[in-house]
Protein backbone atom coordinates (compact mmCIF):
# COMPACT_ATOMS: atom_id res chain seq x y z
CA UNK A 1 0.00 0.00 0.00
CA UNK A 2 1.34 3.42 -1.04
CA UNK A 3 0.96 6.07 1.66
CA UNK A 4 1.21 9.87 1.59
CA UNK A 5 2.35 11.50 4.84
CA UNK A 6 1.44 15.14 5.45
CA UNK A 7 3.01 16.46 8.66
CA UNK A 8 4.76 19.80 9.17
CA UNK A 9 6.86 18.60 12.13
CA UNK A 10 9.95 16.92 10.67
CA UNK A 11 10.66 14.60 13.61
CA UNK A 12 7.09 13.29 13.67
CA UNK A 13 7.10 12.89 9.87
CA UNK A 14 10.37 10.91 9.95
CA UNK A 15 9.14 8.77 12.86
CA UNK A 16 5.89 8.09 11.02
CA UNK A 17 7.76 7.13 7.83
CA UNK A 18 9.98 4.76 9.83
CA UNK A 19 6.95 3.07 11.48
CA UNK A 20 5.19 2.66 8.13
CA UNK A 21 8.24 1.26 6.34
CA UNK A 22 8.87 -1.21 9.19
CA UNK A 23 5.25 -2.32 8.86
CA UNK A 24 5.78 -3.04 5.15
CA UNK A 25 4.10 0.03 3.64
CA UNK A 26 5.57 2.19 0.89
CA UNK A 27 5.73 5.89 1.70
CA UNK A 28 5.26 7.39 -1.77
CA UNK A 29 5.36 11.06 -0.75
CA UNK A 30 5.83 13.41 2.19
CA UNK A 31 4.25 16.86 2.49
CA UNK A 32 5.11 19.66 4.91
CA UNK A 33 1.88 21.63 4.45
CA UNK A 34 -1.69 21.16 3.27
CA UNK A 35 -1.21 22.62 -0.21
CA UNK A 36 1.77 20.34 -0.85
CA UNK A 37 -0.32 17.38 0.38
CA UNK A 38 -3.07 18.14 -2.16
CA UNK A 39 -0.52 18.46 -4.99
CA UNK A 40 1.28 15.25 -4.01
CA UNK A 41 -2.00 13.33 -3.68
CA UNK A 42 -2.79 14.43 -7.23
CA UNK A 43 0.62 13.53 -8.69
CA UNK A 44 1.50 10.42 -6.68
CA UNK A 45 -1.97 8.80 -6.45
CA UNK A 46 -1.46 7.24 -2.98
CA UNK A 47 -3.69 4.44 -1.68
CA UNK A 48 -4.02 6.15 1.71
CA UNK A 49 -3.00 9.44 3.35
CA UNK A 50 -1.97 10.19 6.92
CA UNK A 51 -2.33 13.89 7.62
CA UNK A 52 -1.79 16.27 10.51
CA UNK A 53 -4.72 18.57 11.26
CA UNK A 54 -2.69 21.73 12.02
CA UNK A 55 -0.43 22.52 9.06
CA UNK A 56 0.73 25.73 7.38
CA UNK A 57 -0.92 27.21 4.25
CA UNK A 58 -3.92 24.85 4.37
CA UNK A 59 -5.00 22.83 7.39
CA UNK A 60 -5.18 19.05 7.13
CA UNK A 61 -8.97 18.88 7.20
CA UNK A 62 -9.38 21.31 4.28
CA UNK A 63 -6.57 19.52 2.42
CA UNK A 64 -8.33 16.18 3.04
CA UNK A 65 -11.57 17.63 1.69
CA UNK A 66 -9.82 18.75 -1.51
CA UNK A 67 -8.08 15.40 -1.95
CA UNK A 68 -11.34 13.51 -1.48
CA UNK A 69 -13.14 15.72 -4.00
CA UNK A 70 -10.66 14.65 -6.66
CA UNK A 71 -10.18 11.01 -5.71
CA UNK A 72 -11.66 9.17 -2.74
CA UNK A 73 -8.95 7.52 -0.65
CA UNK A 74 -8.87 6.57 3.02
CA UNK A 75 -7.42 9.35 5.16
CA UNK A 76 -6.26 9.10 8.77
CA UNK A 77 -5.90 12.40 10.63
CA UNK A 78 -3.24 13.03 13.28
CA UNK A 79 -3.52 15.78 15.82
CA UNK A 80 -2.41 16.91 19.23
CA UNK A 81 -5.99 18.05 19.77
CA UNK A 82 -8.85 15.77 20.70
CA UNK A 83 -11.49 18.48 20.62
CA UNK A 84 -14.95 17.39 19.52
CA UNK A 85 -15.22 20.29 17.03
CA UNK A 86 -12.06 19.21 15.20
CA UNK A 87 -13.13 15.56 15.14
CA UNK A 88 -16.53 16.62 13.83
CA UNK A 89 -14.94 18.70 11.03
CA UNK A 90 -12.71 15.77 10.08
CA UNK A 91 -15.62 13.34 9.93
CA UNK A 92 -17.65 15.86 7.92
CA UNK A 93 -14.78 16.14 5.43
CA UNK A 94 -14.86 12.37 4.88
CA UNK A 95 -11.88 11.30 6.96
CA UNK A 96 -11.87 7.60 7.89
CA UNK A 97 -9.63 7.56 10.96
CA UNK A 98 -8.36 9.84 13.69
CA UNK A 99 -5.34 9.51 16.00
CA UNK A 100 -4.35 11.84 18.85
CA UNK A 101 -0.63 12.53 19.35
CA UNK A 102 1.42 11.12 20.85
CA UNK A 103 0.51 7.85 19.18
CA UNK A 104 2.26 4.50 19.14
CA UNK A 105 2.85 2.07 16.30
CA UNK A 106 0.27 -0.27 17.83
CA UNK A 107 -2.27 2.59 17.52
CA UNK A 108 -1.30 3.60 13.98
CA UNK A 109 -1.54 0.25 12.22
CA UNK A 110 -5.10 -0.58 13.38
CA UNK A 111 -6.16 2.96 12.41
CA UNK A 112 -4.80 2.36 8.89
CA UNK A 113 -6.52 -1.03 8.63
CA UNK A 114 -9.79 0.37 9.93
CA UNK A 115 -9.68 3.37 7.57
CA UNK A 116 -8.95 1.09 4.61
CA UNK A 117 -11.82 -1.26 5.54
CA UNK A 118 -14.30 1.60 6.02
CA UNK A 119 -13.24 3.12 2.70
CA UNK A 120 -13.66 -0.21 0.89
CA UNK A 121 -17.12 -0.69 2.42
CA UNK A 122 -18.20 2.79 1.34
CA UNK A 123 -16.85 2.24 -2.18
CA UNK A 124 -18.80 -1.03 -2.42
CA UNK A 125 -21.97 0.75 -1.25
CA UNK A 126 -21.44 3.54 -3.80
CA UNK A 127 -20.98 0.99 -6.59
CA UNK A 128 -24.09 -0.88 -5.48
CA UNK A 129 -26.11 2.35 -5.38
CA UNK A 130 -24.92 3.26 -8.89
CA UNK A 131 -25.80 -0.22 -10.11
CA UNK A 132 -29.26 -0.01 -8.56
CA UNK A 133 -29.82 3.46 -10.02
CA UNK A 134 -28.81 2.18 -13.45
CA UNK A 135 -31.12 -0.84 -13.11
CA UNK A 136 -33.99 1.45 -12.09
CA UNK A 137 -33.35 3.77 -15.03
CA UNK A 138 -33.31 0.76 -17.37
CA UNK A 139 -36.53 -0.58 -15.95
CA UNK A 140 -38.25 2.81 -16.27
CA UNK A 141 -37.18 3.11 -19.91
CA UNK A 142 -38.34 -0.43 -20.68
CA UNK A 143 -41.69 0.11 -18.94
CA UNK A 144 -42.21 3.39 -20.80
CA UNK A 145 -41.33 1.75 -24.14
CA UNK A 146 -43.68 -1.18 -23.44
CA UNK A 147 -46.47 1.26 -22.60
CA UNK A 148 -45.94 3.20 -25.82
CA UNK A 149 -45.87 0.01 -27.92
CA UNK A 150 -49.06 -1.18 -26.23
CA UNK A 151 -50.75 2.16 -26.86
CA UNK A 152 -49.51 2.91 -30.40
CA UNK A 153 -49.33 -0.63 -31.79
CA UNK A 154 -52.18 -2.23 -29.85
CA UNK A 155 -49.90 -4.90 -28.37
CA UNK A 156 -50.28 -6.82 -25.12
CA UNK A 157 -47.65 -6.22 -22.46
CA UNK A 158 -46.04 -9.60 -23.20
CA UNK A 159 -45.96 -8.90 -26.95
CA UNK A 160 -44.53 -5.40 -26.42
CA UNK A 161 -41.75 -6.83 -24.24
CA UNK A 162 -41.11 -9.64 -26.74
CA UNK A 163 -40.72 -7.03 -29.52
CA UNK A 164 -38.21 -5.05 -27.43
CA UNK A 165 -36.26 -8.19 -26.56
CA UNK A 166 -36.20 -9.36 -30.20
CA UNK A 167 -34.94 -5.93 -31.37
CA UNK A 168 -32.26 -6.04 -28.66
CA UNK A 169 -31.09 -9.51 -29.69
CA UNK A 170 -31.17 -8.70 -33.41
CA UNK A 171 -29.16 -5.50 -33.00
CA UNK A 172 -26.84 -6.75 -30.26
CA UNK A 173 -27.63 -3.63 -28.25
CA UNK A 174 -28.83 -3.58 -24.63
CA UNK A 175 -32.58 -3.66 -23.98
CA UNK A 176 -32.34 -0.24 -22.32
CA UNK A 177 -30.89 1.31 -25.49
CA UNK A 178 -33.69 -0.19 -27.61
CA UNK A 179 -36.29 1.01 -25.10
CA UNK A 180 -34.85 4.54 -25.12
CA UNK A 181 -34.96 4.56 -28.95
CA UNK A 182 -38.61 3.44 -28.89
CA UNK A 183 -39.46 6.17 -26.36
CA UNK A 184 -37.62 8.77 -28.47
CA UNK A 185 -39.47 7.66 -31.58
CA UNK A 186 -42.98 6.92 -30.31
CA UNK A 187 -43.03 9.28 -27.36
CA UNK A 188 -42.59 12.45 -29.44
CA UNK A 189 -46.27 13.39 -29.48
CA UNK A 190 -47.13 11.59 -26.22
N, C-alpha and C positions, 0 to 999 in steps of 0.2 A: 504494500500500500504506500502510495506517494503522499507525503504530508508537507503542507506549507505551515511554517511557524511565523507568527507575527507577534513580536515582543520587543519593546523598545529598550528594555534593560538587558545589556549584553550578557551578563553573568547568567541570568535566568534563561536567556535564549540558548546559550551554549550548553547549559545543564539539561535543558529540555531536549536539544538535539542529541546529546549523549544518551539520555534515557531511551529515546525513540530508536536510535541506531542499535543500541544493545538489545532492544526488544524485537529487532528484525525489520523495522520500518525504514523506508527510504525518505530522507528529508530532501525534498526536491527544490525548496526555496526558503529563504529567510527574509522577513521584512522587519524594518525598524519603525515603521509608522503605518497608519491605516491606508493612506493613498498607495504606498508601495505594495501593501498586501493585496489591494484590489488589482493593481497592475500585474503582480506576479501570479495571482489566481487566474487571470486572463491568459497570460503567456505560458505558464507552466502546467495548467490544467491538473491540479492536485486532486487526489481522491478524498482528502479530508484536510481541514484547516484547524489549527490550534491558535487562538488569538487572544491577546491581552485586551481587556476592556479599555483601560486608560492608555492611549497612545497619542503622540503628536500628530498634527495636521488633520487627522480624521480618527475619531474614536473607534474602537474595535466593533462596537455594535452597529454603527453606521456603515463601517467597512463590510461587516458580515452581510448586512442588508443588501448592499450593492453587489457583492459577490453572488449572493443567492438569486438576485434578479436576473443575472446573466446565466448562471449555471448552478442548479441545486446540488450542493455537496454537504456532507455532515460537517458541522462546525462545533468545536468545543471552546468555550470562553474561559479565560483565566483572569482572575482578579484578586486584589487584596481586599476587596470590598464584598461583603455578603448582604448588602442592603437589598430589601425586597424590591425597591423601585428599579434598581439596575438589573436584577434577575428578571423582573417583569418585562423590561425593555428588550432584554436578550431573547426571551421566549417569543415575544411579539415579532422580533426580527426573523425568527425561524431557526434560532440556534438549537442544537440538539443535546448539548451537554454543558455543564458549568462546574468549574473547580475553583475553590478559594485557596489563594496562596497563604502560607507555604503548603505545597502539595508534595506527596511522595509518589514514587514510581508505582507503588501498589494502588494509588488512587487514580493515576493518569491512565493506565492501561484499561481498566474497566470502563472509564469514562469514554475512551475511544471506541471500545467494543460496543458499548451501549448506544453511542451516537450513530455508529455505523448501522446497527440493527434498526434503530428508530427510523433512520433515513431510508433504509431498504424497504421497511414496512410502508412508509408513506409513499415511496415511489410505486410500489405494487398497488396501493390503493388508488393512486392517480391514474395508473395504467388501466386498472379495472373500471374506474369511473369513465375514462375516455372510451373504453370498449363498450360499456353499457350505453353511453350517449350515442355512439355510432350505431349500435344495434337499434336503439330507439328511433333514430333518424331514418334508418333503413326501413324499419317497420312502418313508420308514418308514411314514407314515400310509397311503399308497396300498397298499403291500405288505400291511400288516395288514388293511386293508379287503378287499383281494382274497382273502386267506386266509380271512377270516370268510365272505365270500360263497361261496367254494368249499366250505367246510365246511358252512355252514347251508343253502345253496341247491342244493348239488350241482353247481355250475358248474365249467367248465374255467377255467384261468387267463385265457385269451383272452376268454372270455365274461364273466368277472367284471370284467376291465378294461374291456371294451366297455360293460358296464352302468354302471360308474362314469363313464366318459367321456360316455355318453348323458345321464346325470343332470346332469352338469356343464354340458353344452351346453344342455340344456332349461331349467335354472334360471339360467344365466348366472353361476354361481358357480365359483370355482376348484376344480380337481380335488381339491386338498388339503382344502378345506372339506367337500366331499361325502364324501371318505374318512373324515375325522374324525367326521362325522355317522353314517356306517355303523358305525364302530368304537364310537361311543357307544351306538348302538342295538343292534347285534348282539353287541357284546363284553361286555355287562352280566353274563351268566352264564358267560362264557368264562374 
